[in-house]
């Protein structure tokens, strides 16, 4: 009796586990597809887009070298002035003994950086502002298209 129940459980159990869809090709070959494959494909595409967004945050662009001084008060004054006049751009300030360095902006094109370069030079009384090609940080946004960044994305280190 136990054998019969065991065989019935195995037969019905195997039939319930079948999670594949059969499709017969024109040459008579039967192809079995798992119903979860489209879900797996969608999830993989989502993960790949998220990974590309993360990589796309850093691209080649331009920054302006505004200041290289050992006068802390003057450096903070210039930084505050830049933040007040250009709130949509980001200043980068760090201490490299004995100097304080101030870079400005994340510009995708050289032309955009040059516009700011002339404006800031006028604000600082004709000071020499250097244009540097660097890795900049960008925000890909919601409508990010991974194909738009092909060839621009930097290789991870």
LUMPALUM-786147 format. One line per 4 residues: number of its first residue (from 1); their letters; for each residue x, y, z of N, C-alpha, C. Coordinates in nm, 2 decimals. Layout:
REM residues N
NUM) a) X:Y:Z:X:Y:Z:X:Y:Z | ...
REM end
This chain:
REM residues 157
1) xxxx) 0.08:-0.12:0.00:0.00:0.00:0.00:0.09:0.13:0.00 | 0.19:0.12:0.08:0.28:0.24:0.09:0.35:0.26:-0.05 | 0.38:0.16:-0.12:0.44:0.17:-0.25:0.34:0.24:-0.35 | 0.22:0.21:-0.35:0.12:0.27:-0.44:0.10:0.41:-0.41
5) xxxx) 0.09:0.45:-0.28:0.08:0.59:-0.24:0.21:0.67:-0.28 | 0.32:0.60:-0.26:0.45:0.67:-0.30:0.45:0.69:-0.45 | 0.41:0.60:-0.53:0.41:0.61:-0.68:0.31:0.72:-0.72 | 0.20:0.72:-0.66:0.10:0.83:-0.69:0.15:0.97:-0.66
9) xxxx) 0.22:0.98:-0.55:0.27:1.11:-0.51:0.38:1.15:-0.60 | 0.46:1.06:-0.65:0.57:1.09:-0.74:0.51:1.13:-0.88 | 0.41:1.06:-0.92:0.35:1.09:-1.05:0.28:1.22:-1.05 | 0.20:1.25:-0.95:0.13:1.38:-0.95:0.23:1.49:-0.91
13) xxxx) 0.33:1.46:-0.83:0.43:1.57:-0.80:0.51:1.61:-0.91 | 0.55:1.52:-1.00:0.63:1.55:-1.12:0.55:1.63:-1.21 | 0.42:1.60:-1.23:0.33:1.67:-1.32:0.31:1.81:-1.27 | 0.30:1.84:-1.14:0.28:1.97:-1.09:0.40:2.06:-1.10
17) xxxx) 0.52:2.00:-1.11:0.65:2.08:-1.11:0.68:2.13:-1.25 | 0.61:2.08:-1.35:0.64:2.12:-1.49:0.61:2.27:-1.51 | 0.72:2.34:-1.53:0.70:2.49:-1.54:0.75:2.53:-1.68 | 0.74:2.45:-1.78:0.79:2.48:-1.91:0.67:2.48:-2.01
21) xxxx) 0.70:2.55:-2.12:0.60:2.56:-2.23:0.67:2.50:-2.35 | 0.59:2.41:-2.41:0.65:2.34:-2.53:0.61:2.41:-2.66 | 0.70:2.41:-2.75:0.68:2.48:-2.88:0.74:2.39:-2.98 | 0.67:2.35:-3.09:0.73:2.27:-3.19:0.77:2.36:-3.31
25) xxxx) 0.89:2.35:-3.35:0.94:2.42:-3.47:0.90:2.35:-3.59 | 0.92:2.42:-3.71:0.87:2.36:-3.84:0.94:2.23:-3.88 | 1.06:2.21:-3.82:1.14:2.09:-3.86:1.11:1.98:-3.76 | 1.01:1.99:-3.67:0.97:1.89:-3.58:1.05:1.89:-3.44
29) xxxx) 1.14:1.98:-3.42:1.21:1.99:-3.29:1.12:2.05:-3.19 | 1.11:2.00:-3.07:1.03:2.05:-2.96:1.13:2.13:-2.87 | 1.09:2.26:-2.85:1.17:2.35:-2.77:1.09:2.38:-2.64 | 1.15:2.36:-2.53:1.08:2.39:-2.40:1.13:2.52:-2.34
33) xxxx) 1.04:2.61:-2.32:1.08:2.74:-2.26:1.02:2.75:-2.12 | 1.10:2.80:-2.03:1.05:2.82:-1.90:0.97:2.95:-1.89 | 0.86:2.95:-1.83:0.77:3.07:-1.82:0.84:3.19:-1.75 | 0.94:3.16:-1.67:1.00:3.27:-1.59:1.11:3.35:-1.67
37) xxxx) 1.14:3.30:-1.79:1.25:3.36:-1.87:1.22:3.51:-1.90 | 1.10:3.55:-1.94:1.07:3.70:-1.97:1.09:3.78:-1.84 | 1.06:3.73:-1.73:1.08:3.80:-1.60:1.22:3.81:-1.57 | 1.30:3.71:-1.60:1.44:3.71:-1.58:1.51:3.81:-1.67
41) xxxx) 1.46:3.82:-1.79:1.52:3.91:-1.89:1.49:4.05:-1.85 | 1.37:4.08:-1.80:1.33:4.22:-1.76:1.42:4.26:-1.64 | 1.44:4.17:-1.55:1.52:4.20:-1.43:1.66:4.22:-1.46 | 1.72:4.14:-1.56:1.86:4.16:-1.60:1.87:4.30:-1.67
45) xxxx) 1.78:4.34:-1.75:1.78:4.47:-1.82:1.78:4.58:-1.71 | 1.70:4.56:-1.61:1.69:4.67:-1.50:1.82:4.68:-1.43 | 1.88:4.56:-1.40:2.01:4.56:-1.33:2.12:4.63:-1.42 | 2.12:4.59:-1.54:2.22:4.65:-1.63:2.21:4.80:-1.65
49) xxxx) 2.09:4.85:-1.66:2.06:4.99:-1.67:2.11:5.06:-1.54 | 2.08:5.00:-1.43:2.13:5.06:-1.30:2.28:5.07:-1.29 | 2.35:4.96:-1.34:2.49:4.96:-1.34:2.55:5.06:-1.44 | 2.49:5.08:-1.55:2.53:5.18:-1.65:2.51:5.32:-1.59
53) xxxx) 2.40:5.34:-1.52:2.38:5.47:-1.46:2.49:5.51:-1.36 | 2.53:5.41:-1.29:2.64:5.43:-1.19:2.77:5.46:-1.26 | 2.80:5.39:-1.37:2.92:5.42:-1.44:2.91:5.55:-1.51 | 2.79:5.59:-1.56:2.77:5.72:-1.63:2.79:5.84:-1.55
57) xxxx) 2.80:5.82:-1.42:2.81:5.94:-1.33:2.95:6.01:-1.35 | 3.04:5.94:-1.40:3.18:5.99:-1.42:3.22:5.99:-1.57 | 3.23:6.10:-1.63:3.27:6.11:-1.77:3.38:6.22:-1.78 | 3.44:6.22:-1.90:3.55:6.32:-1.93:3.48:6.46:-1.95
61) xxxx) 3.53:6.56:-1.89:3.48:6.69:-1.90:3.58:6.80:-1.86 | 3.53:6.91:-1.81:3.62:7.02:-1.78:3.58:7.08:-1.64 | 3.69:7.13:-1.58:3.67:7.21:-1.45:3.76:7.33:-1.46 | 3.73:7.43:-1.38:3.81:7.55:-1.38:3.90:7.55:-1.25
65) xxxx) 4.03:7.58:-1.27:4.11:7.60:-1.15:4.10:7.74:-1.12 | 4.03:7.78:-1.01:4.01:7.91:-0.97:4.12:7.97:-0.88 | 4.16:7.89:-0.79:4.25:7.95:-0.68:4.35:7.84:-0.63 | 4.47:7.89:-0.60:4.57:7.80:-0.53:4.65:7.90:-0.44
69) xxxx) 4.60:7.91:-0.32:4.66:8.01:-0.22:4.68:7.95:-0.08 | 4.75:8.02:0.00:4.76:7.97:0.14:4.68:8.07:0.23 | 4.61:8.16:0.18:4.52:8.25:0.25:4.38:8.18:0.27 | 4.36:8.12:0.38:4.23:8.05:0.41:4.11:8.14:0.40
73) xxxx) 4.12:8.26:0.46:4.00:8.35:0.45:3.96:8.39:0.31 | 4.06:8.42:0.23:4.04:8.46:0.09:3.97:8.34:0.01 | 4.03:8.22:0.04:3.97:8.11:-0.03:3.82:8.08:0.00 | 3.79:8.10:0.13:3.65:8.08:0.17:3.56:8.19:0.12
77) xxxx) 3.62:8.31:0.11:3.54:8.43:0.05:3.51:8.40:-0.10 | 3.61:8.36:-0.17:3.59:8.33:-0.32:3.49:8.22:-0.33 | 3.50:8.11:-0.25:3.41:8.00:-0.26:3.27:8.04:-0.23 | 3.25:8.13:-0.13:3.11:8.18:-0.10:3.06:8.26:-0.21
81) xxxx) 3.14:8.34:-0.27:3.10:8.43:-0.38:3.06:8.34:-0.50 | 3.13:8.23:-0.53:3.10:8.14:-0.64:2.97:8.07:-0.61 | 2.95:8.02:-0.49:2.82:7.96:-0.45:2.70:8.05:-0.47 | 2.72:8.17:-0.43:2.61:8.27:-0.44:2.58:8.31:-0.58
85) xxxx) 2.68:8.33:-0.66:2.65:8.37:-0.80:2.61:8.25:-0.90 | 2.67:8.14:-0.87:2.64:8.02:-0.96:2.59:7.90:-0.87 | 2.47:7.90:-0.82:2.42:7.79:-0.73:2.41:7.66:-0.81 | 2.40:7.66:-0.94:2.38:7.53:-1.01:2.51:7.46:-1.04
89) xxxx) 2.63:7.52:-1.00:2.76:7.46:-1.02:2.82:7.43:-0.88 | 2.91:7.34:-0.88:2.97:7.29:-0.76:3.12:7.33:-0.75 | 3.15:7.39:-0.64:3.30:7.42:-0.62:3.36:7.30:-0.54 | 3.49:7.28:-0.58:3.56:7.17:-0.51:3.68:7.23:-0.44
93) xxxx) 3.69:7.22:-0.31:3.79:7.29:-0.23:3.86:7.18:-0.15 | 4.00:7.19:-0.15:4.07:7.09:-0.06:4.21:7.16:-0.03 | 4.26:7.10:0.08:4.38:7.15:0.14:4.50:7.06:0.10 | 4.60:7.12:0.03:4.72:7.04:-0.01:4.83:7.12:0.05
97) xxxx) 4.88:7.08:0.16:4.98:7.15:0.24:5.08:7.22:0.16 | 5.11:7.35:0.17:5.05:7.45:0.25:4.94:7.53:0.18 | 4.89:7.48:0.07:4.80:7.56:-0.01:4.65:7.51:0.00 | 4.56:7.60:-0.03:4.42:7.56:-0.05:4.39:7.58:-0.19
101) xxxx) 4.33:7.47:-0.25:4.30:7.48:-0.39:4.15:7.48:-0.41 | 4.11:7.55:-0.51:3.97:7.57:-0.54:3.94:7.54:-0.69 | 3.87:7.44:-0.72:3.82:7.41:-0.86:3.67:7.43:-0.86 | 3.62:7.45:-0.98:3.48:7.49:-1.00:3.42:7.42:-1.12
105) xxxx) 3.30:7.37:-1.09:3.21:7.32:-1.20:3.24:7.18:-1.25 | 3.13:7.13:-1.32:3.13:7.00:-1.39:3.08:7.03:-1.53 | 3.17:7.06:-1.62:3.13:7.11:-1.75:3.15:6.99:-1.85 | 3.05:6.96:-1.93:3.06:6.86:-2.03:3.14:6.91:-2.16
109) xxxx) 3.12:7.04:-2.19:3.19:7.09:-2.31:3.29:7.20:-2.27 | 3.38:7.22:-2.36:3.48:7.32:-2.34:3.42:7.46:-2.35 | 3.32:7.48:-2.44:3.26:7.61:-2.47:3.18:7.65:-2.34 | 3.11:7.56:-2.28:3.04:7.59:-2.15:3.14:7.64:-2.04
113) xxxx) 3.25:7.57:-2.03:3.35:7.60:-1.93:3.41:7.74:-1.96 | 3.44:7.77:-2.09:3.50:7.90:-2.12:3.40:8.01:-2.09 | 3.27:8.00:-2.10:3.18:8.10:-2.06:3.19:8.14:-1.92 | 3.20:8.03:-1.83:3.21:8.06:-1.69:3.35:8.11:-1.66
117) xxxx) 3.45:8.07:-1.74:3.59:8.12:-1.71:3.60:8.27:-1.73 | 3.54:8.32:-1.83:3.54:8.47:-1.85:3.46:8.54:-1.74 | 3.35:8.49:-1.70:3.26:8.55:-1.60:3.34:8.55:-1.47 | 3.40:8.44:-1.43:3.46:8.44:-1.30:3.59:8.52:-1.30
121) xxxx) 3.66:8.53:-1.41:3.78:8.61:-1.42:3.74:8.76:-1.40 | 3.62:8.80:-1.45:3.58:8.94:-1.43:3.54:8.96:-1.28 | 3.48:8.86:-1.22:3.44:8.87:-1.08:3.56:8.89:-0.99 | 3.67:8.82:-1.02:3.79:8.82:-0.94:3.89:8.92:-0.99
125) xxxx) 3.84:9.02:-1.06:3.93:9.13:-1.10:4.03:9.10:-1.21 | 4.00:9.01:-1.30:4.09:8.98:-1.41:4.19:8.87:-1.38 | 4.16:8.79:-1.27:4.25:8.68:-1.23:4.26:8.57:-1.34 | 4.37:8.51:-1.35:4.39:8.40:-1.44:4.32:8.28:-1.40
129) xxxx) 4.23:8.23:-1.48:4.15:8.11:-1.45:4.19:8.00:-1.55 | 4.24:7.88:-1.50:4.28:7.78:-1.59:4.17:7.68:-1.62 | 4.17:7.63:-1.74:4.07:7.53:-1.78:4.14:7.39:-1.78 | 4.09:7.30:-1.70:4.14:7.17:-1.69:4.05:7.06:-1.74
133) xxxx) 4.11:6.97:-1.81:4.03:6.85:-1.86:4.04:6.75:-1.75 | 3.92:6.71:-1.69:3.92:6.61:-1.58:3.80:6.52:-1.59 | 3.80:6.42:-1.50:3.68:6.34:-1.49:3.58:6.41:-1.40 | 3.46:6.43:-1.46:3.36:6.51:-1.39:3.24:6.42:-1.35
137) xxxx) 3.16:6.47:-1.26:3.05:6.39:-1.21:2.92:6.45:-1.27 | 2.84:6.37:-1.33:2.71:6.41:-1.38:2.60:6.33:-1.32 | 2.48:6.38:-1.33:2.36:6.31:-1.28:2.28:6.26:-1.40 | 2.28:6.12:-1.43:2.21:6.07:-1.54:2.06:6.10:-1.55
141) xxxx) 1.99:6.10:-1.43:1.85:6.14:-1.43:1.76:6.02:-1.46 | 1.62:6.04:-1.45:1.52:5.94:-1.47:1.52:5.89:-1.62 | 1.53:5.98:-1.71:1.51:5.95:-1.85:1.64:5.90:-1.91 | 1.73:5.84:-1.84:1.86:5.80:-1.88:1.85:5.69:-1.99
145) xxxx) 1.92:5.71:-2.10:1.92:5.61:-2.21:2.07:5.55:-2.21 | 2.09:5.42:-2.18:2.22:5.37:-2.17:2.30:5.38:-2.30 | 2.22:5.37:-2.42:2.29:5.38:-2.55:2.35:5.52:-2.57 | 2.30:5.63:-2.50:2.35:5.76:-2.52:2.49:5.78:-2.47
149) xxxx) 2.53:5.69:-2.38:2.66:5.71:-2.31:2.76:5.61:-2.37 | 2.73:5.54:-2.47:2.82:5.45:-2.53:2.95:5.52:-2.58 | 3.06:5.48:-2.54:3.19:5.54:-2.58:3.23:5.65:-2.49 | 3.14:5.71:-2.41:3.17:5.82:-2.32:3.21:5.77:-2.18
153) xxxx) 3.16:5.66:-2.14:3.17:5.61:-2.01:3.32:5.57:-1.99 | 3.37:5.61:-1.87:3.51:5.57:-1.84:3.52:5.43:-1.79 | 3.63:5.37:-1.81:3.65:5.23:-1.76:3.67:5.24:-1.61 | 3.61:5.15:-1.53:3.64:5.15:-1.39:3.78:5.11:-1.36
157) x) 3.83:5.17:-1.25:3.97:5.14:-1.22:3.99:5.03:-1.12
REM end
